[in-house]
Amino acid sequence: MTPDDPLLQILACPLDKGPLTLLMPDNMLYNPRLHRRYPILDGIPQLLPSSGEQVPDAEHERLLARIDRIEQRPDRQGRL
């Protein structure tokens, strides 16, 4: 999955139905509202509620900083 994949426009968190952020090269989708990450295995997002993992507060802050840097990049490649 790449940052320009059209699938990203329709993927949603299975718990709150909100948008997810792709974080590369970690191959994961992140929901900052619920502090949950979902793995991408062999290019397939694992979006069952049981597939998600709650992240601790320190990890959440680190991921938010990455998301902020991604959103500020002019090319928006999703890699940091």
SEFIFI-436247 format. One record per residue: residue number from 1; residue in three letters; x, y, z negated of N, C-alpha, C, CB in turn. Coordinates in Angstrom, 2 decimals, padded with zeros to 5 digits. Glycine has a CB too. Layout:
+-----+---------+---------+---------+---------+---------+---------+---------+---------+---------+---------+---------+---------+---------+
| num | residuo |      nx |      ny |      nz |     cax |     cay |     caz |      cx |      cy |      cz |     cbx |     cby |     cbz |
+-----+---------+---------+---------+---------+---------+---------+---------+---------+---------+---------+---------+---------+---------+
| NUM |     ALA |       X |       Y |       Z |       X |       Y |       Z |       X |       Y |       Z |       X |       Y |       Z |
...
+-----+---------+---------+---------+---------+---------+---------+---------+---------+---------+---------+---------+---------+---------+
//
This chain:
+-----+---------+---------+---------+---------+---------+---------+---------+---------+---------+---------+---------+---------+---------+
| num | residuo |      nx |      ny |      nz |     cax |     cay |     caz |      cx |      cy |      cz |     cbx |     cby |     cbz |
+-----+---------+---------+---------+---------+---------+---------+---------+---------+---------+---------+---------+---------+---------+
|   1 |     MET |  000.85 | -001.17 |  000.00 |  000.00 |  000.00 |  000.00 |  000.90 |  001.23 |  000.00 | -000.97 |  000.00 | -001.22 |
|   2 |     THR |  000.52 |  002.21 |  000.80 |  001.29 |  003.45 |  000.90 |  000.41 |  004.63 |  000.48 |  001.83 |  003.66 |  002.35 |
|   3 |     PRO |  001.04 |  005.77 |  000.15 |  000.25 |  006.94 | -000.27 | -000.74 |  007.44 |  000.78 |  001.18 |  008.05 | -000.63 |
|   4 |     ASP | -000.49 |  007.16 |  002.06 | -001.42 |  007.63 |  003.10 | -002.42 |  006.55 |  003.52 | -000.64 |  008.11 |  004.31 |
|   5 |     ASP | -002.48 |  005.46 |  002.79 | -003.41 |  004.37 |  003.08 | -004.85 |  004.86 |  002.89 | -003.11 |  003.13 |  002.17 |
|   6 |     PRO | -005.70 |  004.75 |  003.90 | -007.09 |  005.22 |  003.76 | -007.87 |  004.49 |  002.67 | -007.81 |  005.07 |  005.07 |
|   7 |     LEU | -007.42 |  003.30 |  002.30 | -008.08 |  002.56 |  001.24 | -008.06 |  003.33 | -000.08 | -007.42 |  001.20 |  001.07 |
|   8 |     LEU | -007.02 |  004.13 | -000.30 | -006.92 |  004.90 | -001.54 | -008.08 |  005.87 | -001.72 | -005.62 |  005.66 | -001.57 |
|   9 |     GLN | -008.66 |  006.31 | -000.63 | -009.78 |  007.26 | -000.71 | -011.05 |  006.63 | -001.28 | -010.07 |  007.83 |  000.66 |
|  10 |     ILE | -011.16 |  005.31 | -001.19 | -012.39 |  004.67 | -001.65 | -012.19 |  003.81 | -002.90 | -012.98 |  003.83 | -000.55 |
|  11 |     LEU | -010.96 |  003.57 | -003.29 | -010.72 |  002.79 | -004.50 | -011.12 |  003.60 | -005.73 | -009.25 |  002.37 | -004.59 |
|  12 |     ALA | -011.67 |  002.90 | -006.71 | -012.08 |  003.56 | -007.96 | -011.80 |  002.63 | -009.13 | -013.59 |  003.94 | -007.91 |
|  13 |     CYS | -011.64 |  003.22 | -010.28 | -011.45 |  002.45 | -011.50 | -012.71 |  001.63 | -011.76 | -011.11 |  003.39 | -012.70 |
|  14 |     PRO | -012.56 |  000.37 | -012.10 | -013.75 | -000.45 | -012.34 | -014.49 | -000.07 | -013.62 | -013.35 | -001.90 | -012.40 |
|  15 |     LEU | -013.86 |  000.70 | -014.50 | -014.50 |  001.05 | -015.76 | -015.24 |  002.39 | -015.70 | -013.48 |  001.10 | -016.85 |
|  16 |     ASP | -014.58 |  003.43 | -015.21 | -015.26 |  004.74 | -015.17 | -015.62 |  005.20 | -013.76 | -014.39 |  005.78 | -015.82 |
|  17 |     LYS | -015.31 |  004.39 | -012.76 | -015.64 |  004.65 | -011.35 | -014.99 |  005.91 | -010.80 | -017.14 |  004.77 | -011.19 |
|  18 |     GLY | -013.97 |  006.43 | -011.50 | -013.26 |  007.60 | -011.04 | -012.06 |  007.25 | -010.17 | -012.82 |  008.43 | -012.21 |
|  19 |     PRO | -011.42 |  008.26 | -009.57 | -010.29 |  008.02 | -008.67 | -009.06 |  007.51 | -009.42 | -009.93 |  009.31 | -007.93 |
|  20 |     LEU | -008.22 |  006.84 | -008.67 | -006.97 |  006.29 | -009.19 | -005.81 |  006.93 | -008.45 | -006.93 |  004.75 | -009.04 |
|  21 |     THR | -004.67 |  006.99 | -009.11 | -003.46 |  007.55 | -008.52 | -002.47 |  006.43 | -008.24 | -002.83 |  008.62 | -009.44 |
|  22 |     LEU | -001.96 |  006.40 | -007.01 | -000.95 |  005.41 | -006.63 |  000.41 |  005.87 | -007.14 | -000.92 |  005.20 | -005.09 |
|  23 |     LEU |  001.09 |  004.99 | -007.86 |  002.44 |  005.29 | -008.33 |  003.40 |  004.27 | -007.74 |  002.51 |  005.27 | -009.89 |
|  24 |     MET |  004.28 |  004.79 | -006.89 |  005.29 |  003.96 | -006.25 |  006.64 |  004.33 | -006.85 |  005.29 |  004.16 | -004.69 |
|  25 |     PRO |  007.59 |  003.50 | -006.95 |  007.67 |  002.14 | -006.44 |  007.12 |  001.11 | -007.42 |  009.09 |  001.81 | -006.10 |
|  26 |     ASP |  006.41 |  001.54 | -008.45 |  005.90 |  000.61 | -009.47 |  004.79 | -000.30 | -008.96 |  005.39 |  001.39 | -010.65 |
|  27 |     ASN |  004.26 |  000.01 | -007.78 |  003.14 | -000.77 | -007.24 |  002.00 | -000.87 | -008.23 |  003.60 | -002.16 | -006.84 |
|  28 |     MET |  001.50 |  000.29 | -008.63 |  000.37 |  000.30 | -009.53 | -000.53 |  001.48 | -009.24 |  000.84 |  000.33 | -010.98 |
|  29 |     LEU | -001.78 |  001.33 | -009.66 | -002.75 |  002.41 | -009.62 | -002.99 |  002.83 | -011.06 | -004.10 |  001.97 | -008.90 |
|  30 |     TYR | -003.10 |  004.15 | -011.27 | -003.22 |  004.65 | -012.64 | -004.46 |  005.51 | -012.80 | -001.99 |  005.45 | -013.04 |
|  31 |     ASN | -005.17 |  005.28 | -013.91 | -006.31 |  006.10 | -014.29 | -005.90 |  006.89 | -015.53 | -007.61 |  005.22 | -014.56 |
|  32 |     PRO | -005.56 |  008.17 | -015.36 | -005.11 |  008.96 | -016.50 | -006.24 |  009.27 | -017.49 | -004.50 |  010.25 | -016.01 |
|  33 |     ARG | -007.47 |  009.20 | -017.04 | -008.59 |  009.50 | -017.95 | -008.73 |  008.43 | -019.03 | -009.90 |  009.61 | -017.16 |
|  34 |     LEU | -008.47 |  007.18 | -018.68 | -008.61 |  006.07 | -019.62 | -007.26 |  005.50 | -020.07 | -009.45 |  004.97 | -019.00 |
|  35 |     HIS | -006.16 |  006.06 | -019.56 | -004.80 |  005.59 | -019.87 | -004.65 |  004.11 | -019.47 | -004.49 |  005.77 | -021.38 |
|  36 |     ARG | -005.16 |  003.76 | -018.29 | -005.10 |  002.37 | -017.82 | -004.39 |  002.29 | -016.48 | -006.51 |  001.77 | -017.70 |
|  37 |     ARG | -003.58 |  001.23 | -016.34 | -002.91 |  000.98 | -015.08 | -003.37 | -000.37 | -014.54 | -001.36 |  001.02 | -015.24 |
|  38 |     TYR | -003.39 | -000.44 | -013.21 | -003.81 | -001.65 | -012.51 | -002.71 | -002.04 | -011.53 | -005.17 | -001.44 | -011.76 |
|  39 |     PRO | -002.28 | -003.29 | -011.55 | -001.20 | -003.72 | -010.66 | -001.67 | -003.87 | -009.22 | -000.60 | -005.03 | -011.14 |
|  40 |     ILE | -000.70 | -003.78 | -008.31 | -000.91 | -004.10 | -006.89 |  000.01 | -005.28 | -006.62 | -000.60 | -002.85 | -005.92 |
|  41 |     LEU | -000.59 | -006.42 | -006.30 |  000.18 | -007.65 | -006.07 |  000.05 | -008.06 | -004.61 | -000.29 | -008.78 | -006.99 |
|  42 |     ASP |  001.17 | -008.19 | -003.95 |  001.20 | -008.54 | -002.53 |  000.33 | -007.59 | -001.70 |  000.74 | -009.99 | -002.33 |
|  43 |     GLY |  000.34 | -006.31 | -002.06 | -000.42 | -005.31 | -001.33 | -001.90 | -005.25 | -001.67 | -000.28 | -005.55 |  000.11 |
|  44 |     ILE | -002.34 | -006.04 | -002.65 | -003.77 | -006.08 | -003.00 | -003.97 | -005.49 | -004.39 | -004.31 | -007.55 | -002.94 |
|  45 |     PRO | -004.73 | -004.40 | -004.50 | -005.01 | -003.82 | -005.82 | -005.83 | -004.80 | -006.66 | -005.76 | -002.48 | -005.68 |
|  46 |     GLN | -005.40 | -004.98 | -007.90 | -006.09 | -005.86 | -008.84 | -006.99 | -004.99 | -009.71 | -005.07 | -006.69 | -009.71 |
|  47 |     LEU | -008.25 | -004.85 | -009.29 | -009.13 | -003.88 | -009.93 | -010.24 | -004.51 | -010.75 | -009.72 | -003.00 | -008.91 |
|  48 |     LEU | -010.03 | -005.70 | -011.25 | -010.97 | -006.24 | -012.22 | -010.68 | -005.57 | -013.57 | -010.84 | -007.81 | -012.33 |
|  49 |     PRO | -011.71 | -005.31 | -014.38 | -011.45 | -004.68 | -015.68 | -010.40 | -005.44 | -016.50 | -012.74 | -004.59 | -016.48 |
|  50 |     SER | -010.40 | -006.76 | -016.41 | -009.43 | -007.55 | -017.17 | -008.01 | -007.43 | -016.61 | -009.85 | -009.01 | -017.19 |
|  51 |     SER | -007.85 | -006.94 | -015.39 | -006.52 | -006.78 | -014.79 | -005.83 | -005.50 | -015.26 | -006.64 | -006.77 | -013.28 |
|  52 |     GLY | -006.62 | -004.56 | -015.75 | -006.06 | -003.31 | -016.21 | -005.33 | -003.47 | -017.53 | -007.13 | -002.26 | -016.33 |
|  53 |     GLU | -004.40 | -002.56 | -017.73 | -003.61 | -002.59 | -018.96 | -003.61 | -001.20 | -019.57 | -002.15 | -003.08 | -018.68 |
|  54 |     GLN | -003.93 | -001.13 | -020.84 | -003.88 |  000.14 | -021.57 | -002.43 |  000.52 | -021.77 | -004.62 |  000.04 | -022.94 |
|  55 |     VAL | -002.09 |  001.78 | -021.53 | -000.71 |  002.21 | -021.74 | -000.63 |  003.03 | -023.03 | -000.19 |  003.05 | -020.52 |
|  56 |     PRO |  000.48 |  002.91 | -023.74 |  000.66 |  003.71 | -024.96 |  000.78 |  005.20 | -024.62 |  001.91 |  003.24 | -025.73 |
|  57 |     ASP |  000.58 |  006.03 | -025.62 |  000.59 |  007.48 | -025.40 |  001.89 |  007.99 | -024.78 |  000.36 |  008.19 | -026.72 |
|  58 |     ALA |  003.03 |  007.47 | -025.22 |  004.31 |  007.94 | -024.66 |  004.40 |  007.60 | -023.17 |  005.49 |  007.30 | -025.42 |
|  59 |     GLU |  003.96 |  006.40 | -022.80 |  003.97 |  006.00 | -021.38 |  002.98 |  006.86 | -020.59 |  003.61 |  004.50 | -021.23 |
|  60 |     HIS |  001.84 |  007.16 | -021.17 |  000.84 |  008.01 | -020.51 |  001.45 |  009.37 | -020.19 | -000.42 |  008.17 | -021.40 |
|  61 |     GLU |  002.14 |  009.96 | -021.14 |  002.75 |  011.28 | -020.92 |  003.79 |  011.21 | -019.81 |  003.40 |  011.80 | -022.21 |
|  62 |     ARG |  004.58 |  010.14 | -019.77 |  005.58 |  009.97 | -018.71 |  004.91 |  009.84 | -017.35 |  006.45 |  008.73 | -018.99 |
|  63 |     LEU |  003.82 |  009.07 | -017.29 |  003.10 |  008.90 | -016.03 |  002.44 |  010.20 | -015.58 |  002.04 |  007.80 | -016.16 |
|  64 |     LEU |  001.89 |  010.97 | -016.53 |  001.30 |  012.27 | -016.16 |  002.35 |  013.20 | -015.57 |  000.65 |  012.92 | -017.39 |
|  65 |     ALA |  003.56 |  013.19 | -016.13 |  004.63 |  014.03 | -015.59 |  004.96 |  013.61 | -014.17 |  005.89 |  013.96 | -016.49 |
|  66 |     ARG |  004.99 |  012.29 | -013.90 |  005.24 |  011.82 | -012.53 |  004.13 |  012.26 | -011.59 |  005.36 |  010.29 | -012.51 |
|  67 |     ILE |  002.90 |  012.15 | -012.03 |  001.76 |  012.55 | -011.19 |  001.85 |  014.03 | -010.87 |  000.42 |  012.22 | -011.88 |
|  68 |     ASP |  002.20 |  014.85 | -011.87 |  002.34 |  016.28 | -011.63 |  003.41 |  016.56 | -010.59 |  002.67 |  017.02 | -012.93 |
|  69 |     ARG |  004.53 |  015.84 | -010.66 |  005.60 |  016.05 | -009.66 |  005.14 |  015.61 | -008.28 |  006.88 |  015.27 | -010.07 |
|  70 |     ILE |  004.41 |  014.51 | -008.20 |  003.90 |  014.03 | -006.91 |  002.98 |  015.07 | -006.29 |  003.15 |  012.68 | -007.08 |
|  71 |     GLU |  002.09 |  015.62 | -007.10 |  001.12 |  016.59 | -006.58 |  001.78 |  017.89 | -006.16 |  000.06 |  016.87 | -007.62 |
|  72 |     GLN |  002.94 |  018.20 | -006.71 |  003.64 |  019.43 | -006.35 |  004.53 |  019.27 | -005.13 |  004.45 |  019.90 | -007.51 |
|  73 |     ARG |  004.81 |  018.03 | -004.72 |  005.66 |  017.80 | -003.55 |  004.92 |  018.17 | -002.27 |  006.13 |  016.34 | -003.49 |
|  74 |     PRO |  005.58 |  018.90 | -001.39 |  004.92 |  019.28 | -000.14 |  004.57 |  018.11 |  000.75 |  005.77 |  020.23 |  000.61 |
|  75 |     ASP |  005.37 |  017.01 |  000.72 |  005.08 |  015.89 |  001.61 |  004.15 |  014.87 |  000.97 |  006.38 |  015.20 |  002.02 |
|  76 |     ARG |  003.92 |  014.98 | -000.34 |  002.98 |  014.12 | -001.07 |  003.16 |  012.64 | -000.74 |  001.55 |  014.54 | -000.77 |
|  77 |     GLN |  004.41 |  012.21 | -000.77 |  004.71 |  010.82 | -000.43 |  004.35 |  009.85 | -001.55 |  006.16 |  010.67 | -000.11 |
|  78 |     GLY |  004.14 |  010.30 | -002.77 |  003.79 |  009.42 | -003.85 |  004.96 |  008.65 | -004.43 |  002.77 |  008.47 | -003.38 |
|  79 |     ARG |  006.17 |  009.07 | -004.11 |  007.35 |  008.37 | -004.62 |  008.12 |  009.26 | -005.56 |  008.26 |  007.90 | -003.47 |
|  80 |     LEU |  008.33 |  008.80 | -006.76 |  009.19 |  009.50 | -007.72 |  009.78 |  008.51 | -008.67 |  008.42 |  010.57 | -008.48 |
+-----+---------+---------+---------+---------+---------+---------+---------+---------+---------+---------+---------+---------+---------+
//
